[in-house]
Amino acid sequence: MSPFDRPVGPRSLAVRAEAGTAAAEVLRRVLAEDGARLVLLVPDPHARFAAVELAAPFAAEVVDSGYGMCSYVFAWTPEREPLPEIGPLKPYLAGFGDLRLRLDAATAFPLGDRTWAVVGDAEFPSGEPAGLAPRTVLRTQLTRLEEHGLVPSIGIEHEVVFRNLAGEPLTGHGVDYALGGTERLAPLLADLRAATAGLGVESARAECHPGQYEVVLRHRDALAACDDALLLQMATRRVAAQHGAQADYLAAPEPGQGNSCHVHLSLSASDGPVGFPFALGAFMAGVLRDARSLSAVWAPTCNSYVRLRTAPFSPRELRWGPDDRTSSIRLCGTSRLEFRFAGADAQPHLVVAALLAAGTAGLAEQLSPPDAGVPSGQLASSPWEALTLLERGRVAELLGEDVAAQQAALLREELDAALGSVTEVHRRRGALRA
C-alpha cells in the first residue's frame, strides 16, 4: 500500500499523525528528484485553497521546515481583499506578516508532470496554531470528540453543474441517474476519472438538474474527507477548463435547484461502530438543537439562501427520518447519519467542525432526539437572520469567539457586496414598476 493512499473508515488524530510521519519520509525523497514540484495548499474560509508552488530541491526541505504564507488568507474576502481589522482578525491583518505552513504529508496527491499537491496546517511564528484556519478549527473539534472515546468517519457528497463558457448547462434537461443525455459530458468525465484516480472515488452519477453531476469519495477520517473534497473540486475545475467548460459549485445554480454538500457521518469507539439511538442519537440531538445557530456555516453566501428557500431537497425545516431524503437529517441504516444542511459553497472543514461541535455537546449533555418526522425548528431564512444568530447565538460557545467573529465579518462583507451591486432581479422588478 502506498503511504499516500486514503484508507477507508475512521482514524484517530494520533493514528493519522503516524501516517503523516511515514508519508513524509517518502515525500521527501520524491521531491528531492530533479524536476519535481510541490504545490503547498491551505484551505481558506471560502471553500478553496490558497497555494504556493515550490521546485526541487528546495521543495524537499519544506517537508521538514514548512513554508511561509501571508496571514490574511484567513481574513480575506472572495476577491482576496482584507476584511476590516477588528478584534480577533487583527493578528491576521496587522502588518500582513507570514504564518508558517506545516505540511501534512498524508494528504499528498499527484497532479501529474511530477507535481505533488500537499495540504498544510498554519501556525504563528511562535508555533501556536492559527485559530482561524479551517483545519485548526476541525482539529480542535476532533480532539474534543476523542475525549468522549469516539472517532468519526466522514463521507462528503458535492454536486456540481457543468456549463459551457456561455453559461449554458452541458445537458439540456435533468439527468438524474441517466446515461442517455449525458453524452456531451463523457469526454470531460473520462478525464476527470483519470485526474482523481488517487482520491478513492466511491461512485459517480448524473444528478437531478441540467448539467449536474456528483462524484462521491469513500468514507475516511474527517481531515482527509474535507481536504480531499476540496482537492476533488480543484481537479474538477481544472479538467472542466481543459474542455472549455466551467464547474459551477453555486449552492443554487438556478431557483429551485441545489448543489449540496451532504455530510455522511458515523461514529466509532474502540470496540466498533456506534449505533442508533444511543451515542449517535445524542449526537444527532445536539446537532438538531444547534443547527439553526450555525446557519451561517451551512449557508455562507446570499446564494445559499436561494437554495434553502427554493430547492425541494434542501430542507430548511429541522427534522430527522429513517432513509428520508426530504428530512434535513437522514438516518441511513442504524449507524450512519446524513446531514443535508450545507450547500456546495460551504467550507467543508467548518461544516464538519460545526457538526462535531454541536454533536459533542449533545453527547456531553446526553440529549435525546425528538421522534422521527417531528420538526424541531428551522434554519435561518436569510443571511441577515443568520448574522444575528452568529452574533447572539451559541456559535462562540461551540466554535470559539474568534471563529464566530470571523464568520460574522465574512457574512457582513457578503451582504455589503450584494447591496453594492445591481442584478437582473433589480432590473426586472424595476421595469415592472414603470
C-alpha positions in Angstrom: 0.0 0.0 0.0 1.3 3.5 -0.9 1.9 5.8 2.1 -0.2 8.3 0.2 -3.3 6.0 0.0 -6.5 7.2 1.6 -7.6 4.4 4.0 -11.3 3.9 4.4 -13.0 4.4 7.7 -12.1 6.3 10.9 -8.6 7.3 12.0 -7.8 9.0 15.3 -5.6 12.1 15.3 -2.7 10.0 16.7 -3.0 7.3 14.0 -3.3 10.0 11.3 -0.1 11.7 12.7 1.7 8.4 12.4 0.6 8.0 8.8 1.8 11.6 8.1 5.3 10.8 9.6 5.6 7.7 7.4 4.4 9.6 4.3 6.9 12.4 5.0 9.9 10.1 4.5 8.7 9.1 1.1 7.6 12.6 0.1 11.0 14.0 1.0 12.7 11.6 -1.4 10.2 12.2 -4.2 10.5 16.0 -4.0 14.3 15.8 -4.0 14.3 14.4 -7.5 15.3 16.8 -10.3 12.2 18.3 -11.9 9.8 17.6 -9.0 7.5 20.3 -7.9 5.4 20.9 -4.7 2.1 22.8 -4.6 1.6 23.7 -1.0 -2.1 24.2 -0.2 -4.0 25.6 2.8 -7.9 25.7 2.9 -9.2 29.2 3.3 -12.7 30.3 4.7 -14.2 30.3 1.2 -14.0 26.6 0.4 -10.9 26.9 -1.8 -7.1 26.6 -1.4 -4.5 29.3 -1.2 -1.4 27.9 -2.8 2.4 28.3 -3.1 4.4 26.4 -5.8 7.9 25.2 -5.0 10.5 23.4 -7.1 13.2 20.8 -6.3 15.5 20.7 -4.4 14.0 23.3 -2.1 10.6 21.6 -2.1 12.1 18.6 -0.2 13.4 20.9 2.6 10.0 22.3 3.1 8.7 18.9 4.2 10.6 19.4 7.4 10.8 23.2 7.8 7.5 24.3 6.5 7.0 27.5 4.4 5.5 31.0 4.9 2.2 32.3 3.6 0.7 35.7 4.3 -1.6 35.6 7.3 -4.5 37.4 5.7 -5.6 34.3 3.8 -7.8 33.5 6.8 -9.3 37.0 6.9 -9.9 37.9 3.3 -12.9 38.3 1.0 -13.6 36.1 -2.0 -11.9 38.9 -4.0 -8.8 38.5 -1.8 -9.3 41.9 -0.2 -8.6 42.1 3.6 -11.6 42.2 6.0 -11.8 45.1 8.5 -9.0 44.9 11.0 -11.2 44.2 14.1 -10.9 42.1 17.2 -9.7 38.6 16.6 -8.9 39.4 13.0 -6.1 41.8 13.9 -3.3 39.2 14.3 -4.0 38.1 10.7 -4.1 41.6 9.2 -1.7 43.9 11.2 1.4 44.1 9.1 0.4 41.3 6.8 3.0 39.0 8.2 3.7 35.4 7.5 2.2 32.3 9.0 4.2 29.1 8.7 2.6 26.2 6.9 3.5 22.7 8.2 2.9 20.0 5.6 0.6 17.1 6.4 2.3 14.6 4.1 -0.6 12.2 4.5 -2.5 14.5 2.2 0.0 14.2 -0.8 -1.8 13.9 -4.1 -0.2 13.7 -7.6 -1.2 16.4 -10.0 0.8 14.9 -12.9 4.0 16.1 -14.5 6.0 15.2 -11.4 4.0 17.7 -9.3 2.5 16.9 -5.9 -0.2 18.8 -4.0 0.1 18.7 -0.2 -2.2 20.3 2.3 -0.7 22.1 5.3 -1.6 23.4 8.7 -1.0 27.1 9.6 0.8 28.3 12.7 2.1 31.6 14.0 5.9 32.1 14.3 5.5 31.2 18.0 4.3 27.8 17.0 0.7 28.5 18.1 -1.8 27.1 15.7 -3.7 29.7 13.6 -7.1 29.5 15.3 -9.0 30.9 12.3 -7.6 28.3 9.9 -10.4 25.9 9.0 -8.1 22.9 9.5 -7.3 24.1 13.0 -11.0 24.6 13.8 -11.7 21.0 12.7 -8.7 19.6 14.6 -10.0 21.2 17.8 -13.4 19.6 17.5 -11.9 16.2 16.7 -9.8 16.4 19.9 -13.0 17.2 21.9 -14.9 14.3 20.4 -12.0 11.9 21.1 -12.2 12.9 24.7 -15.5 11.0 24.7 -13.8 7.9 23.3 -15.3 8.4 19.8 -13.8 8.9 16.3 -15.8 9.9 13.3 -15.8 8.6 9.7 -16.9 11.2 7.2 -18.2 11.0 3.6 -18.8 14.2 1.7 -21.0 14.5 -1.4 -20.7 17.6 -3.6 -22.8 18.3 -6.6 -21.6 20.4 -9.5 -23.1 21.8 -12.6 -21.0 21.7 -15.8 -21.6 24.7 -18.1 -20.1 25.9 -21.4 -18.3 29.3 -21.3 -21.6 31.0 -22.2 -23.1 29.7 -19.0 -25.4 27.0 -20.5 -25.6 23.6 -18.8 -23.9 20.8 -20.8 -27.2 18.8 -20.8 -30.4 20.3 -21.8 -32.5 18.7 -19.1 -32.3 16.9 -15.7 -30.2 13.7 -15.9 -30.8 12.0 -12.5 -29.2 8.5 -12.7 -29.2 8.9 -16.5 -26.8 7.5 -19.1 -28.7 8.8 -22.2 -28.5 12.6 -22.4 -25.0 12.8 -20.8 -23.0 12.2 -24.0 -21.7 15.8 -24.1 -20.2 15.2 -20.6 -18.5 11.9 -21.5 -15.1 13.2 -22.6 -14.8 15.6 -19.6 -15.8 12.9 -17.2 -13.3 10.4 -18.6 -10.5 12.9 -18.0 -11.9 13.6 -14.5 -11.8 9.9 -13.6 -8.1 9.8 -14.6 -7.3 13.0 -12.7 -8.9 11.8 -9.5 -7.9 8.2 -9.5 -5.8 8.5 -6.4 -8.6 10.1 -4.3 -10.6 6.9 -3.8 -13.8 7.6 -5.6 -16.8 5.5 -4.5 -19.4 6.5 -7.1 -20.2 9.0 -9.7 -23.6 9.7 -11.4 -25.6 12.3 -13.2 -27.9 14.3 -10.9 -31.3 16.0 -10.9 -30.7 19.2 -12.7 -29.4 20.2 -16.2 -25.6 19.7 -16.4 -25.4 18.4 -12.8 -23.1 15.6 -11.7 -22.0 14.1 -8.4 -18.7 12.4 -7.5 -18.6 10.7 -4.1 -15.4 9.8 -2.2 -15.3 6.9 0.1 -15.6 7.4 3.9 -12.4 8.4 5.6 -11.2 10.3 8.6 -12.5 13.8 8.9 -9.4 15.8 7.9 -8.9 13.6 4.9 -12.5 13.8 3.9 -12.5 17.6 3.9 -9.1 18.0 2.3 -10.0 15.5 -0.4 -13.4 17.2 -1.1 -11.5 20.4 -1.9 -8.9 18.5 -3.9 -11.7 16.9 -5.9 -13.3 20.4 -6.5 -9.9 21.7 -7.6 -9.4 18.8 -10.0 -12.9 19.1 -11.4 -12.4 22.8 -12.2 -9.1 22.1 -13.9 -10.5 19.3 -16.0 -13.6 21.4 -16.9 -11.3 24.3 -18.0 -9.3 21.9 -20.3 -12.6 21.1 -22.0 -13.7 24.7 -22.5 -16.3 24.4 -19.7 -16.8 25.6 -16.2 -17.6 23.7 -13.0 -20.3 25.6 -11.1 -20.5 25.0 -7.3 -23.1 27.7 -6.5 -25.4 26.5 -3.8 -28.3 27.4 -6.1 -27.4 27.2 -9.8 -30.9 28.4 -10.5 -34.0 29.0 -8.3 -35.5 25.6 -7.4 -32.2 23.9 -7.9 -29.5 22.9 -5.3 -25.8 22.0 -5.3 -25.4 20.5 -1.9 -22.6 19.4 0.5 -24.2 16.4 2.2 -22.1 15.0 5.0 -22.4 11.4 6.0 -21.1 10.7 9.5 -20.5 7.5 11.5 -19.1 7.3 15.0 -16.8 4.5 16.2 -15.5 3.6 19.6 -12.6 1.3 20.3 -14.9 -1.8 20.1 -16.6 -0.8 16.8 -19.3 1.4 15.2 -21.7 3.2 17.5 -25.4 2.6 16.5 -28.6 4.5 16.9 -30.2 5.6 19.2 -27.5 5.6 21.9 -24.4 7.8 21.3 -25.4 8.5 17.7 -28.9 9.7 18.9 -27.4 12.1 21.5 -25.0 13.4 18.8 -27.9 14.0 16.4 -29.9 15.6 19.1 -27.1 18.1 19.7 -26.9 18.9 16.0 -30.7 19.4 15.8 -30.6 21.8 18.8 -27.8 24.0 17.4 -28.2 23.7 13.6 -30.2 26.9 13.5 -27.5 28.9 15.3 -24.9 27.5 12.9 -26.9 28.5 9.8 -24.1 30.8 8.6 -21.7 27.9 8.4 -24.0 25.8 6.3 -25.1 28.8 4.2 -22.3 31.4 4.0 -23.5 33.4 0.9 -26.6 35.2 -0.3 -27.0 32.5 -2.9 -27.0 29.9 -0.2 -30.5 31.1 0.9 -31.9 30.7 -2.6 -31.1 27.0 -2.2 -32.6 26.7 1.3 -35.8 28.7 0.3 -36.5 27.2 -3.1 -34.8 23.8 -3.6 -37.1 21.0 -2.5 -34.4 18.5 -1.5 -32.6 21.2 0.6 -35.0 21.2 3.6 -34.8 24.2 5.9 -37.0 22.5 8.5 -35.1 20.7 11.2 -36.3 17.1 11.5 -34.8 13.6 11.0 -36.1 10.5 9.4 -35.0 7.0 8.6 -33.9 6.9 4.9 -35.9 10.1 4.2 -34.3 12.5 1.7 -36.9 15.1 2.5 -35.6 15.5 6.0 -32.6 17.6 7.0 -31.0 14.6 8.7 -31.4 11.2 7.2 -30.7 8.1 9.2 -29.0 5.5 6.8 -29.3 2.0 8.3 -28.5 2.0 12.0 -25.1 3.7 12.3 -24.8 6.5 9.7 -26.3 9.9 9.6 -26.6 12.1 6.5 -26.7 15.9 7.3 -28.3 17.7 4.4 -27.9 21.4 5.6 -24.9 22.7 3.7 -24.7 23.9 0.1 -21.7 23.3 -2.2 -20.5 26.8 -1.4 -19.9 26.0 2.3 -16.4 25.4 3.7 -16.3 21.6 4.3 -13.8 21.8 7.2 -16.0 24.3 9.0 -19.2 22.3 8.2 -17.8 19.1 9.7 -16.3 21.1 12.7 -19.7 22.6 13.4 -21.4 19.2 13.2 -18.8 17.8 15.6 -19.1 20.7 18.0 -22.9 20.5 18.2 -22.9 16.7 18.3 -20.3 16.5 21.0 -22.3 19.0 23.1 -25.3 16.6 22.7 -23.1 13.7 23.9 -21.8 15.6 26.9 -25.4 16.6 27.9 -26.8 13.1 27.0 -29.6 14.7 24.9 -32.4 12.7 23.4 -33.6 13.3 19.8 -37.2 14.1 19.1 -39.3 11.4 17.4 -38.7 10.8 13.7 -40.5 13.3 11.5 -41.2 15.8 14.3 -40.0 19.3 13.4 -37.7 20.9 16.0 -37.1 24.3 14.3 -35.8 25.8 11.1 -32.5 27.0 9.7 -32.2 30.8 9.2 -34.3 32.0 6.3 -32.0 34.9 5.3 -28.4 36.0 5.7 -29.5 38.8 8.0 -31.1 36.2 10.3 -28.0 34.1 10.1 -25.8 37.1 11.0 -28.0 37.8 14.1 -27.6 34.2 15.2 -23.8 34.4 14.7 -23.7 37.4 17.0 -26.2 36.3 19.6 -26.4 32.5 19.3 -24.2 29.7 20.5 -21.6 29.8 17.7 -19.0 31.4 20.0 -19.6 28.7 22.6 -19.4 25.9 20.1 -16.6 27.0 17.8 -14.9 29.8 19.8 -15.3 33.6 19.9 -12.6 34.1 17.3 -14.3 31.9 14.7 -17.7 33.4 15.4 -16.2 36.9 14.9 -14.5 35.7 11.6 -17.7 34.3 10.3 -19.7 37.4 11.2 -17.2 39.6 9.4 -17.3 37.4 6.3 -21.1 37.4 6.3 -21.3 41.2 6.7 -18.9 41.6 3.8 -21.0 39.3 1.7 -24.1 41.4 2.4 -22.2 44.6 1.7 -21.2 43.2 -1.7 -24.7 42.1 -2.5 -26.1 45.5 -1.6 -23.5 47.3 -3.6 -24.4 45.6 -6.9 -27.2 45.8 -9.4 -28.7 42.4 -10.5 -31.1 41.3 -13.2 -33.7 40.9 -10.4 -33.4 44.6 -9.6 -33.8 45.5 -13.3 -36.7 43.2 -13.8 -38.6 44.4 -10.8 -37.8 48.0 -11.5 -39.2 47.6 -15.0 -42.4 46.2 -13.5 -42.8 49.4 -11.5 -42.7 51.5 -14.7 
